[in-house]
Amino acid sequence: FKFPFGRSELLGVAARGNFDLSAHADASGKKMEYNCEDTKRKYVPHVIEPSIGVDRLFLALVCSAYDEDVVSGEKRSVLRFHPSIAPIKVAVLPLMKNKEPLVEKAREIYSKLQMRYNVAWDAGGAIGRRYRRMDEAGTPFCVTIDFDTLDDDSVTVRERDSTEQKRMKIDELYGYLGKEIDGF
């Protein structure tokens, strides 16, 4: 794998031959032979030992997902995890944290989404900064609850990679996220 700091292996494969089983048979006194019915031969099987480290695999995943681009003239760092493996699938963002009707509606959506996904709640700061925080965490979708939500039961869904925002009914939200995250 080509890491930012150079190339390194992710998976090692050791072809051990029959050394391990033969050594075990010698030390234990038990035969480790296999009887082949077709050829009527006995032999000690050869061992192939694959090994992979979770830490190195995780590092490769993060390195592959990390990206920097420019949005609206500003440089941003983003983790472009596929939605199915993103640690946080959706962030729920009430437009204002001190307007109780917005927070209440946002908590309702948050609770329902939490039954299916790992969901983040962020009510602090400007909405653009919250989007950037979620981009850095690799969150593929942000759901914003605003004053129009209270009137028309619609939310704004922002997609991390394109930064496109779509307005949709809350009832359509769950199906949309299911299709985008789970593929169905």
DRENRO-490062 format. One record per residue (C-alpha): chain; x, y, z. Coordinates in Angstrom, 3 decimals. Example, Ala and Ser with C-alpha at 12.3 -4.5 7.8 and 13.67 -1.06 7.14 Angstrom:
// DRENRO-490062
R mol       c1       c2       c3
R   A   12.300   -4.500    7.800
R   A   13.670   -1.060    7.140
// end
This chain:
// DRENRO-490062
R mol       c1       c2       c3
R   A    0.000    0.000    0.000
R   A    1.281    3.470   -0.788
R   A    1.098    5.426    2.465
R   A    1.976    9.149    2.581
R   A    5.256    8.139    4.260
R   A    6.130    5.396    1.740
R   A    5.135    1.926    0.597
R   A    4.405   -0.820    3.112
R   A    2.693   -4.183    3.065
R   A   -0.821   -4.664    4.408
R   A   -0.853   -8.430    4.239
R   A    1.954  -10.902    4.756
R   A    1.779  -14.459    3.478
R   A    4.227  -17.003    4.864
R   A    4.457  -20.290    2.977
R   A    5.636  -22.468    5.864
R   A    5.729  -25.764    3.962
R   A    5.274  -28.770    6.242
R   A    7.849  -27.575    8.787
R   A    5.378  -26.523   11.526
R   A    3.279  -29.684   11.446
R   A    6.327  -31.946   11.153
R   A    7.995  -30.218   14.124
R   A    4.776  -30.532   16.154
R   A    4.510  -34.226   15.265
R   A    8.127  -34.824   16.332
R   A    7.687  -32.958   19.631
R   A    4.298  -34.413   20.561
R   A    4.753  -37.917   19.229
R   A    1.430  -37.643   17.367
R   A    1.323  -38.056   13.624
R   A    0.042  -35.047   11.705
R   A   -0.447  -36.899    8.430
R   A   -3.371  -36.647    6.058
R   A   -4.694  -39.776    4.335
R   A   -5.704  -39.119    0.750
R   A   -8.504  -41.515   -0.219
R   A   -7.962  -41.047   -3.964
R   A   -4.211  -41.703   -4.120
R   A   -3.953  -43.868   -0.982
R   A   -0.991  -41.734    0.126
R   A   -0.177  -40.222    3.475
R   A    1.469  -36.831    3.712
R   A    1.995  -33.909    6.078
R   A    0.028  -30.905    4.764
R   A    1.805  -27.666    3.958
R   A    0.800  -24.540    5.862
R   A    0.184  -21.111    4.377
R   A   -0.007  -18.470    7.079
R   A   -1.567  -15.133    6.087
R   A   -1.335  -12.274    8.557
R   A   -2.840   -8.831    8.517
R   A   -2.666   -6.126   11.135
R   A   -5.822   -4.252   12.048
R   A   -3.802   -1.151   12.925
R   A   -2.124   -1.024    9.516
R   A   -5.409   -1.767    7.742
R   A   -7.120    1.046    9.657
R   A   -4.269    3.433    8.824
R   A   -4.620    2.539    5.123
R   A   -8.363    3.192    5.320
R   A   -7.865    6.635    6.880
R   A   -5.048    7.537    4.457
R   A   -7.239    6.532    1.505
R   A  -10.177    8.571    2.773
R   A   -8.214   11.743    3.619
R   A   -8.523   14.545    1.113
R   A   -8.181   18.293    0.892
R   A  -10.118   20.447   -1.519
R   A  -11.367   24.004   -1.929
R   A  -15.016   24.886   -1.369
R   A  -16.214   28.475   -1.816
R   A  -12.619   29.686   -1.848
R   A  -11.735   27.962    1.435
R   A   -9.481   24.948    1.834
R   A  -11.119   22.085    3.727
R   A   -9.950   18.751    5.072
R   A  -12.361   15.916    4.513
R   A  -12.481   12.170    5.171
R   A  -14.252   10.650    2.171
R   A  -15.324    7.389    3.778
R   A  -17.924    5.437    1.863
R   A  -21.201    6.004    3.734
R   A  -21.442    2.329    4.696
R   A  -18.148    2.448    6.661
R   A  -18.224    6.039    7.925
R   A  -18.043    6.002   11.739
R   A  -20.738    8.693   11.939
R   A  -23.404    8.258    9.273
R   A  -25.503   11.377    9.842
R   A  -25.234   14.617   11.807
R   A  -28.357   16.395   12.987
R   A  -27.936   20.161   13.164
R   A  -30.642   22.450   14.516
R   A  -30.095   25.872   12.944
R   A  -30.206   27.569   16.364
R   A  -29.657   25.927   19.730
R   A  -31.676   28.449   21.734
R   A  -34.960   28.098   19.795
R   A  -36.843   25.331   21.576
R   A  -39.186   24.368   18.680
R   A  -36.157   23.801   16.394
R   A  -34.281   21.802   19.028
R   A  -37.367   19.716   19.820
R   A  -37.940   18.815   16.145
R   A  -34.220   18.095   15.689
R   A  -34.195   15.805   18.768
R   A  -37.170   13.921   17.312
R   A  -35.304   13.276   14.040
R   A  -32.080   12.496   15.917
R   A  -33.823    9.884   18.100
R   A  -35.405    8.167   15.113
R   A  -32.133    8.100   13.148
R   A  -30.276    6.777   16.203
R   A  -32.325    3.584   16.063
R   A  -30.551    2.682   12.826
R   A  -27.301    4.657   12.572
R   A  -24.512    6.208   14.590
R   A  -25.667    9.836   14.592
R   A  -23.951   13.015   15.783
R   A  -25.646   16.028   17.354
R   A  -24.073   19.436   16.838
R   A  -25.789   22.652   17.838
R   A  -22.776   24.881   18.494
R   A  -21.498   27.637   16.231
R   A  -22.287   28.758   12.727
R   A  -23.827   26.167   10.421
R   A  -20.891   26.376    7.977
R   A  -18.415   25.561   10.744
R   A  -20.541   22.636   11.829
R   A  -20.550   21.315    8.253
R   A  -16.741   21.575    8.186
R   A  -16.427   19.703   11.506
R   A  -18.559   16.903   10.124
R   A  -16.511   16.857    6.872
R   A  -13.359   16.368    8.944
R   A  -14.998   13.511   10.856
R   A  -16.032   11.832    7.591
R   A  -19.788   12.197    8.177
R   A  -21.444   11.728    4.761
R   A  -24.749   13.524    5.518
R   A  -25.831   16.498    7.593
R   A  -29.501   17.132    8.277
R   A  -30.313   20.764    9.099
R   A  -33.520   21.674   10.880
R   A  -34.510   25.307   10.271
R   A  -37.559   27.529   10.701
R   A  -39.065   26.305    7.414
R   A  -39.021   22.786    8.893
R   A  -41.604   23.876   11.433
R   A  -43.905   25.089    8.643
R   A  -43.487   22.463    5.903
R   A  -41.980   19.404    7.666
R   A  -38.938   19.515    5.357
R   A  -35.238   19.431    6.198
R   A  -32.068   20.315    4.330
R   A  -29.733   17.392    3.664
R   A  -26.137   18.289    2.833
R   A  -23.941   15.721    1.108
R   A  -20.312   15.796    2.250
R   A  -18.446   15.120   -1.006
R   A  -20.342   17.445   -3.355
R   A  -21.518   19.865   -0.610
R   A  -24.876   19.889   -2.433
R   A  -27.916   20.623   -0.328
R   A  -31.328   19.099   -0.979
R   A  -34.597   19.997    0.608
R   A  -36.841   17.017    1.374
R   A  -39.768   16.013    3.525
R   A  -38.884   14.359    6.833
R   A  -40.860   11.260    5.793
R   A  -38.629   10.929    2.682
R   A  -35.440   11.454    4.700
R   A  -35.293    7.967    6.205
R   A  -35.707    6.194    2.864
R   A  -33.182    8.499    1.202
R   A  -30.553    7.859    3.880
R   A  -31.241    4.114    3.794
R   A  -30.614    4.037    0.049
R   A  -27.474    6.204    0.240
R   A  -25.919    4.510    3.277
R   A  -27.131    0.909    3.074
R   A  -27.753    0.698   -0.666
R   A  -31.430   -0.185   -0.369
// end
